[in-house]
Structures are given as structure tokens and as C-alpha cells.
Amino acid sequence: MNYKTLLTLFCTVMFVLCFNQKQELPKGFVYAKAIIPDLNVELRYYTTHNFVGDTVAGYKANKLILTEATVNKLKLVQAELQKQNLCLKVYDGYRPQRAVNHFIRWAKDLNDTINKQQFYPDVDKHNLFNAGYIASRSGHSRGSTIDLTIINGETGEPLDMGSPYDFFGEASWVIYKGITAAQQKNRQLLQTVMLKHNFINYPQEWWHFTLRREPFPKTYFDFEIE
């Protein structure tokens, strides 16, 4: 084997190693699928299917990152749902502070309303902060808050929760009464199984939960998702 062939082989091996190498996460954080391999993950802020209408700063991969304590509890939730032929689907977990800053910049541009009809049809964009839909600090940046739903284990279809994920309006409130009995039942199932395994909910978003006694209650992280 000549020098040129050896050099080509070396470069190929190094490229593969670098490409597959995961970033080193802060202590206490993990890639969720390393612990729950069958978890369905669709990080909406890595896509354009979100209220901003664009990929959000800091989301460079569809990889769910959370504190290890959160993932360990989430694994128990997944196992319990699977007994009913159901599974979890996660829309967001750890969120870099730079993503929150992206939301703030977007909210100030009142002319950018590309996805208004889908996500905030009844709320004026300039009221999103006052109404509490967007904040300058997010619990997601502490690594123990998660947005999720339940899906059918065979078809992968989400259960009907009565409003889309990230919908800004009363229809997303946990106790909202303007939905069908079946939709209320689905919401209650999600609430029950999450609360059972040590999560607390945010009353205005049926999909939003935070681990009780989270490990970093006062720290807002800003490393990228990659």
C-alpha cells in the first residue's frame, strides 16, 4: 500500500469518526435516545413547522437532549404507555438560550406573521409577551422541561388532544372545556401518567411538563443541539 493510498484511508477514517462523534454535553445531560432508543422525537424548532416558520437558532439536529434525571423518569412513562400500545412523541426538550433570544427577535418583527393562522389566530403578535406565551427566559433552557404528546404505538399517529402543539390560545389550556369528551380523555391520560412519574404540568399548555426537583433550577444553558 503506497503513501497516497494510506493518506486517503486515514482521511476517510478521520472523517467518519468526526462525523459520528457527538458533542460532549455538560455533566448531568444526556441524549435521550441513548436511554430510550424507541422514543419518537420530532423537534419542531429544528424544522419550519413551528410558530416562527423557520429553523430556530441553536437547533442543529433532531436530537433530544435533557437532564439524565428527566430521561430516567421519562423512560418509566414510556414503559407504562407501551402496556396500552401507546408511546410518547417529543416536540421539544432542552432549548438553548439563543433559541429563546430568537423568539424575542421574531416577536418584535410585527410584520412577520407567516404562521399566524395556524398557531396564534386569535392573539395579536404584539401581545404574545404580555399574554405569557413567550418569555425572555424558558424553563426548557434548564434541561428538565419537555413538550410531548401520546401516539398510537402501531400507526404513530398522535392522539387527538383538541388543539395543535404550540397553539397560543385557551384551547391549549389543560382544563379547557370546549373540546370533545374523547379529546378531554386523551389530555387526562397524558396528565395522569406524567404526574404519576414526578412531572408537573403548565396549566396553559397541555403538552408542557417539568421534572419535580429539577437538578438545575436556576441555571439557563446555551450550548447548541447537535
C-alpha angles and dihedrals in degrees: 000000000000128000095259092053092048091050091050091049092048092051091049093051092047091050092052092047093049093044093053097041115110121218117261106255125212113269111279095030127103141176101258096219091058086070100027104034095176095052113128110230127187109163101200094197089060086061136049091248096100140087092274092053094222142071107282124234114268096025105109099150141023091250121131113222122186140150111283091240090058094049092049090056092042089056089060090051091051092049092051094049092048089063085067093045090255133121141190125258117197124209099177141359128157108021121195116234088238088064090055088050088053089056090051093052091047092050091055092056098080092181093063103086100136095139100030096117092054102041111020110012095150100040125079109233093234089060097055092098096043091049091053098244093120127030135184089237125039130199086223089073089064089064101236101084122092139185115211150141139199124262135192108265093221104039101026089227115145117243113252107262096176097250136043122261112273094017109157106219147070091283087075095055112114093233096042108142100197094089134084125273090250092053091048089051091053092050091049092051091054092046093048098049094044095047090047090060097050103273126129123210134227105234096217095053119049090199099051123097137163128200114249113244091013114200097236105036095159103030123095111196128205108188114131126253107244 
